[in-house]
């Protein structure tokens, strides 16, 4: 395990452009615990400047290609960008593979682009917690843009994408795609809609469906724009990026950016508190005293809840 | 929410054979919290007599039919039996349906059989915790047999089935099914193997595969028997039940039953402790004091871990 000195050393190396040091810092915050704490404590004061953009949508909608093109457009403007590709593998199915990572690797020779795949290790809550930590590292090391791309539209992925400053929902032409998006809870979290593969039939209907649902939602300070792209040909990318920048200006001008960040901060603190007490409580459940309690419960002279009370003690058992 | 008086009333009604009262008690322990505590505290002293049998295997292996036949065999011997059908629905796929429940409903008119489907509400840890609680209720109300049937062989389901006194692994004939079972971690938890649909080709090879793997495991006090059944025709059911009874005698004679139950008790206490402190810690994360901490972190005068320390206080933050 790395000591505090190592963390400072890694940060100063990452500041000088050492990508391996940066990768190492992200690894340290991915695993909750002491290392995450040291890195976060050191980097949090320097963070807060980056625009966090979440991209979500059904598998095959073209999110990777779109992300790649957005990276290209930002680089054309000489802006540095970090990409977090989220793959919340289900422990039941064996999970998806980030197939389009290969193309993204072309960017790997560009020192101003940092791409990181974050795979779940069977615990989705952990990944939801790890993503903002990783985004903070990129932010603090000087990436003014962090794109968070999720593989599908599962519950955890929608949650992760919805925790961004700006959430982009990617749809495809075709009857019902707009309705599917609504069902998946995407209408509530979308700040920008992108209808990708706009050279395919049905694009007009999909745009109309989405606009219709936005009409139903009524008057709001920000109405999500609907942008058509053909990401594979680079068509519409500038318009998509312009929509994202527009939304950011709106967030800043209205103070909504602070509101969103506070909500994210609250969730993060809550996660750390629950995770910390959970791990510490687990540590109490071993040793001879624990074995005695187990024997008493198994022998029916106690019950599981009374044993738990004993382990919790007055300190843990008392209400706040 | 039900008070202590209600719990006593429900228990006495369940004791008199009121199935709705029994169902209600199980619902109360499914949801962790005060109700679960009251029911468990009241029923734990009366529990410990039942044989808990877990049945697991790939979807389509015929576990439901087999469970139904085992219920029939136990009823033929005038023994009461409870069935917990576990359906850990993945939040990603929308989940499987317990299709064979319909047939089992034929048993619903038999007062000595109690069948309960337990579906995950998106939280597998919760289901793993709820299953032993529900089994305890059936045990205490006077069901000497509790069959715990899982839908598939996911990680959580293997864990649930492996927490039984006797774990039955159901395979089908066909090349590789034995190897798949080994891969899924079933060799380690199996006390009895059942090769169901034994009228299909490949049954000899599957039995040989399993026996071969058992040979490799070397000399052990209990070698899991491999029983062939055709559950849909009732063939081999008596042999399967005899193998389960043999294993139970072995558990009692060797003292292994106590070892297994202590392990299960330890896991249960640990779950209650971790769940309790997690919920209590979550409750601390609201209100004006919490909002102030969030503002400080968002304003960069604090960081998420320092804010978490503050919420945890000395009591929660200190090591045991």
Interface residues (C-beta under 8 A of the other chain):
Chain A: X37 X40 X41 X44 X45 X47 X48 X90 X91 X92 X93 X122 X152 X154 X155 X156 X258 X261 X262 X265 X266 X268 X269 X270 X272 X273 X274 X276 X277 X278 X280 X281 X282 X283 X284 X285 X290 X293 X294 X295 X297 X298 X300 X303 X304 X305 X306 X307 X308 X311 X312 X315 X316 X317 X318 X319 X320
Chain B: X37 X40 X41 X44 X45 X47 X48 X90 X91 X92 X93 X122 X152 X154 X155 X156 X258 X261 X262 X265 X266 X268 X269 X270 X272 X273 X274 X276 X277 X278 X280 X281 X282 X283 X284 X285 X290 X293 X294 X295 X297 X298 X300 X303 X304 X305 X306 X307 X308 X311 X312 X315 X316 X317 X318 X319 X320
